[in-house]
Amino acid sequence: MRDLVIPIQNFDENDKVDIEVRVEDNKFICHYKLESFSWEVKDELNKNEDEVTQSLARIHRLRKAIKEYDQEWEVIEILTPSKDASTIQVLYRKKM
């Protein structure tokens, strides 16, 4: 199945969105949700750690969170956090 991009305004953290799609006579309902995960790693590292070490720690934390997430949901997009963000958002779609 091909993906469609549908902009949705006011789609907030932890909101669930259901979209009904018809392709000819076939009807599909897609379920989406946006989750936030901690992006802060200062409590896990020494004060003097460089940016590369901090980035690797963040990546490790995010990979672990995604791996442990409910397996009925698949990652669609990982949103780019702002420079000083304390969380990172991940868009999920329920597997069909």
Wavefront OBJ file of the C-alpha trace (Angstrom):
o trace
v 0.000 0.000 0.000
v 1.270 3.447 -0.844
v 1.366 6.201 1.725
v -0.526 9.475 1.542
v 0.529 12.664 3.275
v -2.390 14.374 4.983
v -1.554 17.521 6.980
v -3.557 17.682 10.205
v -3.555 20.895 12.205
v -3.609 20.876 16.007
v -2.343 17.303 16.246
v -1.055 17.358 19.806
v 1.116 15.022 21.802
v -0.558 11.697 22.597
v -3.589 12.518 20.434
v -4.997 9.612 18.462
v -6.248 10.215 14.935
v -8.389 7.805 12.915
v -8.550 8.323 9.172
v -10.975 6.506 6.914
v -9.769 6.011 3.354
v -11.611 4.563 0.371
v -9.808 3.187 -2.646
v -12.513 2.368 -5.149
v -14.793 0.036 -3.159
v -12.226 -0.846 -0.489
v -12.424 0.999 2.818
v -9.454 1.298 5.182
v -9.278 2.867 8.610
v -5.832 4.004 9.711
v -4.998 4.801 13.320
v -2.200 7.245 14.161
v -0.770 8.603 17.379
v 2.024 10.925 18.370
v 4.161 9.951 21.352
v 6.882 11.875 23.160
v 9.995 10.319 24.640
v 12.597 11.857 26.904
v 15.448 13.404 24.934
v 17.389 14.565 27.974
v 20.467 12.517 28.915
v 22.350 14.852 31.263
v 21.395 12.704 34.258
v 23.078 9.684 32.624
v 26.337 11.364 31.582
v 29.220 13.172 33.205
v 29.061 16.960 33.056
v 32.041 17.120 30.708
v 30.755 14.768 28.000
v 31.075 16.096 24.462
v 28.221 16.572 21.987
v 28.940 13.325 20.139
v 28.625 11.309 23.349
v 25.388 13.126 24.217
v 23.993 12.455 20.730
v 24.876 8.760 20.938
v 23.214 8.517 24.365
v 20.054 10.137 22.965
v 20.009 7.777 19.989
v 20.457 4.783 22.290
v 17.614 5.974 24.545
v 15.273 6.547 21.573
v 16.104 3.177 19.979
v 15.342 1.445 23.266
v 12.018 3.296 23.660
v 10.973 2.375 20.108
v 12.037 -1.255 20.526
v 10.049 -1.592 23.775
v 6.956 0.165 22.373
v 3.697 -1.719 21.735
v 4.398 -3.986 18.746
v 0.923 -3.333 17.301
v 2.210 0.093 16.253
v 4.872 0.929 13.644
v 7.047 4.026 13.432
v 6.046 6.338 10.599
v 8.153 9.385 11.392
v 10.581 10.647 14.003
v 10.165 14.398 14.255
v 13.235 16.597 14.539
v 13.442 18.070 18.033
v 14.398 21.688 18.592
v 17.946 22.378 19.727
v 17.135 22.520 23.461
v 14.229 20.051 23.480
v 13.714 17.770 26.466
v 11.513 15.377 24.453
v 11.453 13.920 20.956
v 8.196 13.039 19.213
v 7.510 9.888 17.217
v 4.514 9.359 14.939
v 3.093 5.821 14.968
v 0.543 4.020 12.793
v -1.325 0.963 14.018
v -0.375 -2.070 11.936
v -3.123 -3.378 9.698
l 1 2 3 4 5 6 7 8 9 10 11 12 13 14 15 16 17 18 19 20 21 22 23 24 25 26 27 28 29 30 31 32 33 34 35 36 37 38 39 40 41 42 43 44 45 46 47 48 49 50 51 52 53 54 55 56 57 58 59 60 61 62 63 64 65 66 67 68 69 70 71 72 73 74 75 76 77 78 79 80 81 82 83 84 85 86 87 88 89 90 91 92 93 94 95 96
